[in-house]
Amino acid sequence: MVQLGGKMVGQVVKFGGNGFGQVLAAAAVAILVRLFSGPGPAMSPDDDEKNDFAGDDEVGEASFDGKIVPVAIRWNNITCSLSDKSSKQVRFLLKNVSGEAKPGRLLAIMGPSGSGKTTLLNVLARQLMASPRLHLSGLLEVNGMPISNKAYKFAYVRQEDLFFSQLTVRETLALAAELQLPETSSVEERDEYVNNLLFKLGLVSCADSIVGDAKVRGISGGEKKRLSLACELIASPSVVFADEPTTGLDAFQAERVMETLRQLAQDGHTVICSIHQPRSSVYSKFDDIVLLTEGALVYAGPAHDEPLAYFSKFGYHCPDHVNPAEFLADLISIDYSSAESVHSSQKRIDGLVESFSEQLSTVLYATSLTRRESPKNGSKLSKRIVVKRKGTWWRQFWLLLKRAWMQASRDGPTNKVRARMSIASAIIFGSVFWRMGRSQTSVQDRMGLLQVAAINTAMAALTKTVGVFPKERAIVDRERAKGSYKLGPYLLSKLIAEIPVGAAFPLMFGAVLYPMARLHPTLSRFAKFCGIVTAESFAASAMGLTVGAIAPTTEAAMALGPSLMTVFIVFGGYYVNADNTPIIFRWIPDVSLIRWAFQGLCINEFTGLKFDHQDSFDVETGEQALKRLSFGESHISDTVIAQSRILLFWYCTTYFILKKNKPKYQQLESPPVEQIRPQLELEPLENDNIKQLSPLKQDELNQQLDSPALDQIRPFILEGNISNVANHSTLVISPNPSQLQKEQDMAEITRAISADKIT
């Protein structure tokens, strides 16, 4: 089918006298056939990767009954290191971190800035972005089973709240529910489900207010954070991750958000959040806490008074009427005010980390985990959902078309600015080229006017798209990660929804400019003029989508888009004649939307036009002017076909870029054996000495190495040169050492590290 479509288009489209246009059009149509003919997603756009997981009995669509499957998460020896490719140094983001999160409890990950809170949260949610310089190891269990064998449904609320700004709170939730809830549910059931979420998260008072953004005032920051929670809770997740949910909020709004998280935990969710330094009323809502400093674990266990009692054993007492969270933050932070304070605070933190590391072999929390077997009919249920969702492509398209139309039509500030700029540009150009006559000098004036008209239209559409799409792309990536829809219906709905609004501005531009400049004064020529600039506007918008998909930020897109358009302007047909273009650049005019718009406008304007002439070398007719531009044998239909082909090419390119650039997450590797099975202290033995041992002693030695007691470990993480660390001998600590022996060991380690050699 794809090959047949490519051959048909290759026979129909003839462009530029070469086969480049035919090949390009055939490839674009073949891609489009594949793009819009595939079924909807079964689970997630990335369900073929190991990174994506959606549970056994929770796979596929959201559970409409709102039942929550209890999930307990336990992690052990989580170590994350980042290597520096220039200096071969390694920096540990996490160092042998262990802990546990249970359903019905709110767990807070606390620590100073740079302590590894967000890194640990991303590791637990398996949302840590992959990097070749990153190494991640450890054990992660869900309900007592390895994470690779047991998955679960989770919600991840990030620091930045991203929404379509022109939709109301109720519309945002309703569209998310329609995209995620089963298609068999009725409209009344979905509305009731949305209303329950609005009441549950305290969003009833602002349900009919638009979300807003930097240009339009909308709901408050706390309401946006609760709206993010509501959108994530539609799928009834078992675990809720929140990355610093109180960032940017005042004290009252922060407490309301945390109260919402606490209520979710009481409803049966497993809630894990990272937080910097909460107020005392927020701290009292935590059930469990994990304290991190410089990636190391200082405390993990119940919250409230337990950590204060734990640190009081070491002589660190929390004063009366002091926020416990502030006391803990000061206790595990390094004071950089002076060299002495840095040394003393670092020594205090090292002691606390060392003390807690001795308890890693014990259970952190009192309640043990319960193993939950996966249902036997999990695979059958998954297959049934896959078949069920194959027919949802058009449903996704219509829902996304509805959302795209509301966003485009309601964006008043942007539309007003675009309308004013279109009219202002037309007035300026019309004033410069006022009432052009039929003299010989008017030939150049007409060409210059048509060229700047093509450039202005393309740059206006491109600038608008690259300024908006990078932010919208982040929203789409998050929604696609949840399996809400595919790229095909999204791109098609975006194209169709923007046709009415996008066509209005070129029409305004042409309606003002055409009579002021007194171009070819016929109604049909005016209609063709507006049609050509409108087609060019859509092609430039499609190009802006590709630029926005490539560029990582809006600023980068704003720099890349105009630079690329400048190349198309140079080969736009006015500055460089197509016949004089160097061979290696002959393909650029074929893909330049400026060139095709300029060619169509020139053919529309100069065909049938007569000019005043006196000398034999003067231009008498418009056809002669077209021959000088190498447009003599072209037609307006060529322009329309070429612009359509360019639009199709950029849309397909955007599709494949977004498809390829889907997020990839770091895989969790098993920790080294020496971290799981600690070794007894033994003097380093050479191979020859080992061979001299009797068989009986060798067996006893192997038994000691294989089965040490768990309370005989003190794991150490060494930072420094990778190549040097790799050559170090294994560092072992004697069992049950005395305090004096501990200090001697630490002194020996310090001297060995400073000498960059461990013996």
TASUL-V808150 format. One record per pair of residues at least 12 apart in sequence whose C-alpha atoms are under 8 Angstrom apart, sorted by the first residue. I is the first residue (numbers start at 1). GAP is how many residues later the second one is. Records with the same first field share a line. If there is no record, write none. Layout:
I=GAP / GAP
This chain:
2=28 / 29 / 31 / 32
3=27
5=21 / 24 / 25
6=17 / 19 / 20 / 21 / 23 / 24
7=19
8=18
9=13 / 16 / 17 / 20
10=12 / 13 / 15 / 16
13=12 / 628
15=623 / 627
16=574
20=567
21=569
24=625
25=620 / 624
28=617 / 620 / 621 / 624
29=619
31=621
32=616 / 620
35=453
36=452 / 453
39=350 / 351 / 352 / 353 / 354
40=349 / 350 / 351 / 352 / 353 / 445 / 446
41=345 / 348 / 349 / 442 / 444 / 445
42=18 / 343 / 344 / 345 / 347 / 348 / 441
43=16 / 17 / 18 / 343 / 439 / 440
44=16 / 436 / 437 / 438 / 439 / 440
45=435 / 436 / 438 / 440 / 441
46=435 / 616
51=75 / 613 / 614 / 616
53=98 / 99 / 100
54=97 / 98 / 99
55=95 / 96 / 97 / 98
56=94 / 95 / 96 / 318 / 319 / 322 / 323 / 326
57=317 / 318 / 320 / 321 / 324 / 325
58=94 / 95
59=94 / 323
60=322 / 325 / 326
61=119 / 120 / 121 / 174 / 324
62=118 / 119 / 120 / 172 / 173 / 174
63=118 / 119 / 172 / 173
64=117 / 118 / 121 / 171 / 172
66=169 / 170
67=169
68=168 / 169 / 170 / 200 / 201
69=168 / 169
70=33 / 168 / 198 / 199 / 200
71=31 / 32 / 71 / 72 / 81 / 167 / 168 / 198 / 199
72=28 / 29 / 30 / 31 / 70 / 71 / 72 / 198 / 297
73=27 / 28 / 29 / 67 / 68 / 69 / 70 / 71
74=24 / 25 / 26 / 27 / 66 / 67 / 68 / 69 / 70
75=22 / 23 / 24 / 25 / 49 / 63 / 64 / 65 / 66
76=20 / 21 / 22 / 23 / 62 / 63 / 64
77=18 / 19 / 20 / 21 / 60 / 61 / 62 / 594 / 598 / 599
78=16 / 17 / 18 / 19 / 20 / 58 / 59 / 60 / 61 / 593
79=13 / 14 / 15 / 16 / 17 / 18 / 56 / 57 / 58 / 59 / 592
80=12 / 13 / 14 / 15 / 54 / 55 / 56 / 57
81=12 / 13 / 53 / 54 / 55
82=51 / 52 / 53
83=50 / 51
84=49
85=48
88=633 / 634 / 635
89=630 / 631 / 632 / 633
90=629 / 630 / 631 / 632
91=628 / 629
92=203 / 627
93=22 / 23 / 26 / 201 / 202
94=22 / 25 / 26 / 200 / 201 / 202
95=200 / 201 / 202 / 622
96=42 / 200 / 201 / 619
97=198 / 199 / 200
98=199 / 202 / 262
99=191 / 201 / 202 / 265
100=264 / 265
101=169 / 170 / 171
102=168
103=136 / 162 / 165 / 166 / 167 / 168
104=160 / 161 / 162 / 163 / 164 / 165 / 166 / 167
105=157 / 160 / 161 / 164 / 165 / 166 / 181 / 182 / 183
106=155 / 156 / 159 / 164 / 165 / 166 / 167 / 179 / 180 / 181 / 182
107=164 / 165 / 166 / 179 / 180 / 181 / 182 / 183
108=164 / 165 / 166 / 167 / 178 / 180 / 181 / 182
109=163 / 164 / 165 / 166 / 180 / 181 / 182 / 183
110=164 / 165 / 166 / 167 / 179 / 180 / 181 / 182
111=164 / 165 / 166 / 180 / 181 / 182 / 218 / 221 / 222
112=164 / 165 / 180 / 181 / 217 / 220 / 221
113=163
114=179 / 180
115=177 / 178 / 179 / 180 / 181
116=176 / 177 / 178 / 179
117=157 / 158 / 175
118=125 / 156
121=120 / 122 / 151 / 152 / 153
124=16
125=29 / 31 / 116
126=539 / 540 / 541
127=538 / 539
128=537 / 538
129=534 / 535 / 536 / 537
130=534 / 535 / 536 / 537
131=535
134=532
136=530 / 531 / 532 / 533
137=531 / 532 / 533 / 534
138=530 / 531 / 532 / 533
139=529 / 530 / 531 / 532
143=226 / 227 / 228 / 229
144=225 / 226 / 227 / 228
145=226
150=224
152=85 / 86 / 87
153=83 / 84 / 85 / 86
154=83 / 84 / 85 / 86 / 87
155=77 / 78 / 82 / 83 / 84 / 85 / 86
156=76 / 84 / 85 / 86 / 87
157=71 / 72 / 75 / 83 / 84 / 85 / 86 / 88
158=84 / 85 / 86 / 87
159=83 / 84 / 85 / 86 / 88
161=63 / 64 / 67
162=309 / 312 / 313
163=48 / 312
164=47 / 48 / 243 / 308
165=45 / 46 / 47 / 48 / 51 / 242
166=44 / 45 / 46 / 240 / 241 / 244 / 245
167=43 / 44 / 45 / 236 / 239 / 240
168=39 / 40 / 41 / 42 / 43
169=34 / 37 / 38 / 39 / 40 / 41 / 42 / 58
170=24 / 28 / 37 / 38
173=21 / 57 / 58
174=16 / 17 / 20
175=224 / 228
176=55 / 58 / 308
177=13 / 17 / 57
178=12 / 221
179=217 / 220 / 305 / 306
180=54 / 55 / 303 / 304
181=53 / 54
197=33
198=32
201=25 / 26 / 29 / 59
202=24
203=20 / 23 / 24
206=13
211=13
215=198
216=197
221=27 / 28 / 32
222=27 / 31 / 32 / 34 / 35
225=20 / 32
226=31 / 34
237=32
238=30 / 31 / 32
239=30 / 31 / 32 / 33
240=29 / 30 / 31 / 32
241=30 / 31 / 32
242=29 / 30 / 31 / 32
243=30 / 31 / 32
244=29 / 30 / 31 / 32
245=12 / 13 / 28 / 29 / 30
246=12 / 29
251=28
255=26 / 27
258=24 / 27
259=23 / 26
262=23 / 24
277=48 / 49 / 52
278=47 / 48
279=44 / 46 / 47
280=43 / 44 / 45
283=21 / 41 / 42
284=19 / 20
286=17 / 18
287=15 / 16 / 17
288=12 / 13 / 14 / 15
289=12 / 13 / 14
292=40
293=39 / 40 / 56
296=57
297=56 / 59 / 60
298=34 / 54 / 55 / 58
299=57
300=64
301=63 / 64
302=63
308=16
331=18
332=13 / 17
333=12 / 16
334=12
354=360
357=357 / 358
358=353 / 355 / 356
359=352
361=349 / 350
393=96
394=95
396=89 / 93 / 94
397=92 / 93 / 95 / 96
398=95
400=89 / 90 / 93 / 94
401=89 / 92 / 93 / 95 / 96
402=95
404=89 / 90 / 93 / 94
405=92 / 93
408=89 / 90 / 93
409=92
418=42 / 87
419=86 / 89
422=83 / 84 / 86 / 87
423=85 / 86 / 89
425=31 / 84
426=83 / 84 / 86 / 87
427=85 / 86 / 89
429=20 / 84
430=82 / 83 / 84 / 86 / 87
431=85 / 86
433=12 / 16 / 83 / 84
434=82 / 83 / 84
435=81 / 82 / 83
436=81 / 82 / 83
438=172 / 173 / 174
439=172 / 173 / 174
440=171 / 172 / 173 / 178 / 179
443=182
447=127 / 155
448=126
450=148 / 151 / 152
451=123 / 147
454=79 / 82 / 140 / 143 / 144
455=114 / 139
457=49 / 76 / 79 / 80
458=78 / 79 / 82 / 136
459=81 / 103 / 106
461=76 / 77 / 79 / 80 / 83
462=75 / 78 / 79 / 81 / 82 / 99 / 100
463=81 / 95 / 98 / 99
464=77
465=76 / 79 / 80 / 83
466=78 / 79 / 81 / 82 / 88 / 91 / 92 / 95
467=87 / 90 / 91
468=86
469=76 / 79 / 80
470=78 / 79 / 81 / 82 / 83 / 84 / 87
471=83
473=76
477=185
487=168 / 172
488=167
491=160 / 164
499=39
502=32 / 35 / 36
503=31 / 34
506=24 / 27 / 28 / 31
507=23 / 27
510=16 / 19 / 20
514=12
519=86
520=85 / 86 / 89
525=79 / 80
528=76
529=72 / 75
532=65 / 68 / 69 / 107 / 108
533=64
535=105 / 108 / 109
536=57 / 58 / 61 / 107
538=109
539=54 / 104 / 105 / 107 / 108 / 111
540=53 / 107
542=105 / 108 / 109
543=104 / 107 / 108
544=17
545=105 / 106 / 109
546=104 / 105 / 107 / 108 / 111
547=13 / 14
549=105 / 108 / 109
550=107
568=20 / 21 / 24 / 25 / 26 / 27
569=23 / 25 / 26
571=17 / 18 / 21 / 24
572=17 / 20 / 21 / 22 / 23 / 24 / 26
573=16 / 22 / 25 / 26 / 56
574=55
577=52 / 53
578=51 / 52
579=51
591=55
593=50 / 53
596=43 / 46 / 47
597=42 / 46
599=32 / 40
600=35 / 36 / 39
602=24
603=23 / 28 / 31 / 32 / 33
604=32
605=17
606=15 / 16 / 17 / 19 / 20
607=15 / 16
608=13 / 14 / 15
609=12 / 13 / 14
610=12
675=40
677=29 / 30 / 31 / 33
678=30 / 31 / 32 / 34 / 35 / 36 / 37
679=26 / 29 / 33 / 34 / 53 / 54
680=24 / 25 / 28 / 32 / 33 / 52 / 53 / 54 / 55
681=51 / 52 / 53 / 54
682=50 / 52
684=45
711=24
712=21 / 22 / 23 / 24
713=20 / 22
714=19
724=32 / 33
728=29 / 30 / 31
729=29 / 30
733=12
